[in-house]
């Protein structure tokens, strides 16, 4: 009986890199290897398994069906190996030197900073890299393994999300905005005649929508603070997380729009630990603090 061919992890890494970086030269640069080494590794897989991984369609080289199936399996192996290597480093070095986390901007900023402050008191040796993301940007950070944990509104395939808290989004505008001067319950047709303020999807593909976008006039910004400032200046209306604008609502710098029908939206935020049970102690501590921050009364009121 002939022995089944063994494909090395480096070969799988080369194949996955060629697909993800869209070329042999790009894969070589990403893996810090020569292009010939990458090409040899991929061709060796074809030789060992007796399959063609790529075929020419016009002038483009595309994956065959067998190639696509092998890339999916190879990607899983590479990701699992990476998780094991990170876990080994964590076990060998103790607490992580750096913790990378991405949190969707729907999460209340003051609560997030309180969690990070408490983490800093308990874990002084670990630096925190915080990425404040929007929609697809959170997904990409997880899928590309650029972060150790994430707080996201949508859990990408292959990850386990723990429900963290529910966030209530309400339509608001400054008290002097024309929408507040109509003196009657508002419809979406009323909103469509005024500028809507949106926060840009931080993902590179920007395939996810942030809810109702029925207004032709739009101002799209990159962060939550700018959006809130534009709202208080009367520049438009927007759906905002109620907890994120509690000071503006209390100070009457923003008011909820009197909609004819309930226009509030509820969004669940989930906690995702990228490497699951293989996560290091600092990552597990941050996850614990984030769970503790979502008190039952906060989850209920969102």
N, C-alpha and C positions, 0 to 999 in steps of 0.2 A: 504494500500500500504506500503510495507516494505521500510525502508529508505536505500538508497545506502550506502554501507560501506565506512567510511572515513579513509583514510590512512594518518597517520601523516607524517610531513616532516622528522622527525627523522627516520621513517621506510624507506622512500624513500632513505635517505642518507645511511642507512645501506645496502640496496640492491645494490645501485650503487657502494658503496665502495667494496662490496664482489666481484663484477664483475671486477671493475677497478684494484683492488689489488690482484685479483686471489686467493681468499681464505678468510675464516672467521677470522683466526688468524691475517692475514695481515690487513684486514679491521678494526679489533678491535684496532690494534696498530695505524693505520692511524687516527681513530676517537677518540682515547684515551678512549675506552670503553672496557668492558670485552667481551670475545668471546661469552659467553652465552647470553649477551644482544643483540649482533649482530644476533646470531642464532635465538633468540626469535622474534626479529623484522621482520626478513625475513619470518619465518614460520607463523607469525601473518598475513602477507600480503596474503600468500597462503590460510590461513583459512578464512580470511575476503572476499576474492574474489572468492574462490572456484576453484583455478587454481594451477597447478604445475609449479613452476618457473624453476626447474632444473630436469634433468634426468640423469641416469647413462648410459654412452656409454663406454663399456669396463670397465676400472677402473677410468674413468674420469667423473666428474660431469659437464654437459654442460647445457646451457640455452635451455629451450623448446622454441617453436615459440612464445607462449604467454609470456614467461619470457623475451625474447629478445625485444618484443614490449613494455612491461611494463618498462624495463630498459631504453629504449630510451625516453619514456615519463617521467620517474623518473629523468633521467639526466637533461632534460629540466627544470623540476620543481626545482631541486637542484641548477642549474645554475642561474635561475631567482631569487630564494630566496637569493642566494649569492650576486647577483648584487644589489638587494634591500637593503640588510644589509649593503653593502659597501656604497651605496648612503646615507643611514641613518647616518652612521658614518661621512661621508663627511659633511653632512648638520649640524650635531651636533658639529663637531670639526672645521668647517671652512675649511681652506686649508689643503690638505693632508700633513702629516708629511714626507711621502716618495712617490716618483713616480718611478715606474719600467717600463722600456721601452726596447724593443728589436729592433735592426735595422740591416737589412742585410748589409753585408760588401760592397755591390755594391754602397751604398750611400757614397758620398765623405766625407772622415773623417773630413777635414778642415771645411766643411759646417756644419756638424753635431755638431762639437765642438763649432762653432760660435753660433748656435742655443741654445745649452746648456748654454753657457756663458751669452747670453741675458736673458734666462730663470732665471738664477741665480741672475741677477741684479733685475729682477722684482719680484722674489719669493724666498727671502732669507731663508724662514723658511722651505722649502721643500728640502729634500735630493733626489738626483737622482741616481738610480741604472740602469746603462746601460749595456745591454748584446749585444755584437756584434755577430750576428748569421749568419748561412749559410743554405739556402734552408730549409730542414725539421726541423731544430732547431727553426726557426721562427714560423712555423706552430705549433709545439708542445707547445711553450711558450704561444701562444694564446689559443689553445684548452684546455690546462691545467690551464688556467687563472692565469698564473704566472706573467703576465705583465699587465700594465694599457693601454698601446698602443704599436703599432708595425708599422714598415715600412717593407713591405714584397713584394716579387715578385709574390706571389701566395696567394690569399685570401682564407682561409679555409672555408668550408661550415658552414653556420650559422652566418657569420660575414659580415659586410658591409665595403667595401674598397673604399676609395676616391683616384682616380688617382693623384699621387703626382708629378712624373717626369719620363722622359724616360732616360735611361742610355744606352750609346753606348759602346759596348765591341769590342775591336780590338785585332787581334793577334800581339804579339810583342816579340822581343828578343833583347839582347844587340847587339850593332853595330859589335862586333867581333865574333858573333855567326856564325857557319858554314852556316846556312840558308841564312845569308846576303851575303855570299861570292859566292853563285851560279851564280849571275849575270843574273838572268832571273826571270820571274814571277813564283811563287811557286804553287804547287798543294798540296792537302791533302796527296798524296802519299809521297811527300817530307817531310811533317811534321811528318808522321808516322815513319820515320827513326831516329827521334831525341826525346830527353826527353821532355815530357810535364809536366809542373808544375801545380798542381791542389790544390785547397783549399778544405779540407774535409767538408762534410755535417755535421753540428753540431747537427743534430737530432740523437736520439738513434737508430731509425730504418734505417736511411740512405737509403730511398727508392727513393729519387729524384736525377736525374742526373744533373750535371752542364754543359751540352752542349757536344761538340765534344770531344771524348776521344779515338781517333783512334791510339794513339801511344802506343806501347808495353812498352816503357821505360817511367816510370812516377815517379815523386816526389810529394807526397801528404803531405801538411803541414796544420797547424791548423789556421793560421791567415794571413791576407792580407800583413802585413809588411814583414813577412818572405818570402812570395811568391815574392814580389817585389824585395827584396834584392837578392834572388836567381837568379832572372832574370837579374839584373844588373851585377851579377858576371858571367854571361854567362852560367849558369847551365842548361838552357833549354828555351823553349818558352811557352807562355800562352796567353789566352784571358784575357784581363784586362779592367776594366772600364776606359774609356779614361780620365775622370775627375780625377780619383784617381792617375793617373801617369803623370799628366800634367807637373810637375817639372822634372821628369825623361826624358820625351820627349823633353822638351825645353833644358835641359842640355845635350842632346844627349847621355844619359846613357841607353836609350831604344829607339828602332826604330820600327815603324809599319812594319810588314812583307809584302813584295810586292807580294800579292796573285794574281793568274791569274784571279780569280773571286772574287767579293766583298765578303769577309768573315766576315765583321762586323755583329754584332748581336745587336738588339735593345730589351731592357727589360724594361717593365713598373714597377715602384715601386708604391705601394699603401700604404696609411695611414689607419690604422685600430685602432679605439678606442674600447677597449674591451667591455666596458659597455655602449657604445653609449651615449644616452641622459642622462643616469644616472651617467656619469663620473663626478668626482669632478672638482673644478675650476682649480687646478694646471694641471691636465691632459688636460683640455680643452685649457689652455694657451699654453702648449707644442705643442698640435696639431695645434693651430693657428700659432705658430712660424714656425713649419715645413712646413705648407702650404705657408706661406709668403716667406720662403727661396727658394721655387721652382718658381723663376721668369720665365716669359714667354720665355725670351731668353735662360734660362738654360734648360727649358723643350725642346725647339726646338733643341738645340745643343747637349743635353744629355751628 
